[in-house]
Amino acid sequence: MEHSNNNQTQLRTAILEYAWKEFKRVGIKRVKVDDLAAYFSISKRTLYEMFDDKENLVVECFRLQYQQGQIVAEQIIDGSINSLEIFVKLFVERIREIEDVNPVFFTDVFKFPKLLDFYKQIAGEKDKTVLRIIDKCVEDGYMMDGFNYKMLLETSNMQFMNVIRFELYTKYSLAEILSTLQIVFFRGCCSPKGVELLDQQLSILQRHS
């Protein structure tokens, strides 16, 4: 029985990881449940027994990726020298997450109410993590006190949503847009020593990219 449960868990994880890759490649709506079932040589009924419906499948994909992202974030925090380095590395990780994503993927998120609610939830959790790091950057003298960083994060997120809404990604890559917006936003909040260290960190990361 335990062996059977292990196989079921492995299959479920494999489905989520493959589906996520396909969602990013062509968008959520274009990935058919029939195609996923055929890829894993299972019936559509078996797939629905695991996930109920396609929207729940997509939500579970997001949940798994969020959990894996939290592990990466913890590794970054544990392996960094100072608070600003953590901030920069988390920022770079976010850029890497969207580098190979078809912009249609983000457009499709708005078409699934349950998914949109979950997307907002995990985005809020990510913002809480970033705000804790920013508070530490302020305490350490890398960022200036007196800014409403929660508002800045919310504004940054809204700008990115407008990039999707107005299809600016047809002219520039999502990674370029996001990196430019956020560097301009947060570099302006850094203290003189924070600007110097930020530029050093970005230069090092650019050389190793």
N, C-alpha and C positions, 0 to 999 in steps of 0.2 A: 504493500500500500504506500509506504514511504517512497519507494522508488518511483511509483506512478505519479505521486505528487511532485516529486523533483522534476520529472520529465515534463509535467504540465506547467510548472513554474518556468522551466527553461524555454519551453515553447512560447509561453506568454511573453517573456522578456524578448525573445527573438522576434516575435511579431511586432512588438512595440518599437524595437530598434530599427527594424526594416521599414515599417510604416513611417516612422519619423523621417528617415532618409528620403523616402519617396515624397512625403509631404513637402519637405524642404526643396526637393528637386523640381516638382511640377505644380505644387499647390495642393491644398487639402481636397478641394472638390473634385479634382481630376483623378485622384486615387480611388479606385473602385474596390469595394469589399470583395467582390468576386475575384478580382485580380490578386488580392492579398491571400485569399483562401487557396487559390490555384498555386501560388508561389510556394506555399507551405504544404501543398498536397492534402488539405483538409477541406471539409465541407463548409459552406457558408454558415450552416446551422451551428457547427462546432465553434466557429469564430464568434457568432452571436451569443453562444452560451458563455463565452469568456467575457464579452464586453457589452452585451445587451444591444447596442446599436453603434453606428459609426461615430456619433458625437462622443459617446463615452470612450470609445477607442482613442479618439484624438485627445480627449482630456487626460487619459491615462498616459499617453505619449508625453504630454506636457509635464505631467507629474513625475514621470521617470527622469526626464531631462532636468527638471528642477532639482530633484534629489541628487543626481550626479553632479550638477553644477554646484550644489552646496558643498560637496566633498572637495571639489576643485578650489572653491573659495577658502575653505578651511586650510587646505594645503598652501595656498598663497599667503594667508595670514601667518601661518606657522613658519613659513620659509622666507619672510621678508624682514629687512633690517629695521625699517621705520614705517610710520603710519602713511607717509606720502607714497612710499614705494608700494604699499598695499593698495592704495587708491589707484595708482597708475596701472598696476597689474590687473586689478579687477576691471578697470576700464578697457584695457587691451583684450582681456578675455571676452568681454561683451562684444567687441568688434569682431573677434574671431568667430563668435557664435553665429553672426549673420553674414559672414563673407560669402558662403556658398548657398545662401538661401534665395530662392526665387521670390521676388517681391509679391507675387500673387499669393504666396503663403500668408503674408500679413493681411492682405485684403480679405482673404477667406475667413480669417479669425472673426471678423465682424458678422459673418453670416451664420454663426453658431452661437446662440445665446448662452448656453451652458459653458461653452468653451471661452467665450468672451469674459464671463464672470470669473472663471478660473484664471484666465490670463491676467486680468486686473489684480486678482488676489496675489499671484506669485510675483507680479511686477511690484506690488506694494511691499511684499516681503524683501525683495531685492533692494528696494529703495531704503528700507529700514537698515539693512546691512551697510549700504553706502553712507547713510547719514551717521551711523555710529563711527565709521572710519573718518568721515569729515570732522566730526566732533573731536576725535583724537588728533587730527591734523591741526585743528584750531588750537587745541591744548598744547601741542608741540611747537606751535609758532609757524607752521608751514602755510596755513590759510588764515585769512583775516577774520576777526570776530565782527559781529554786527550784521552779517548777511543772513537773510532768511533762506537757508540752504534747502529746506523742504520745498519752498516755493520755486526755487531754481530748478530742482529736480523735476517737479511737476511740469514746469514750463518746458524743460528740455524734452520730457516725454511727449508733451502735446505737440511740440515742433516735429518730432519724429512721426507722430501719427498724421500730421498734415503733409509730411513728405509722401506718405503712402496715399493719402486721400487725393492729393493733387498730382500724383504720379511723377514726382521729380526724379524718381529712380530711373526714368527712361533717359535722362540726360547724364546722371552721375551714379556711381555705384552706391549702394546703401552703406557700405563700410566707410567710404570716403565722406559721405554726408554726415553720418553719425560721429565719426572721429573729429571732423572739422567743427561741428556744432559744439561738441562737449569740450574740446580743447579751448575754444574761444570762451565758452561759458566759464569754465573753472580755472583757467590760467589767470583770468582777471580777478579771481578771488584769492589768489595766492599772495603771500607776503613776499618781499624781495628774496629772502632765503628760500622760500617755497618755489618761486619762479625759477631760480637757479637750479634747484634740485630737480624740479619737474622737467626742465629742459634736458638735464643730464640723463634722467631716467628714460625719457622719450627717445633720446639719441642712442642710448644703449640698446633699447628694444628695437629701434629701427635697423641698427646694424645686424641684429640677430634674427630679423624677420626674413 
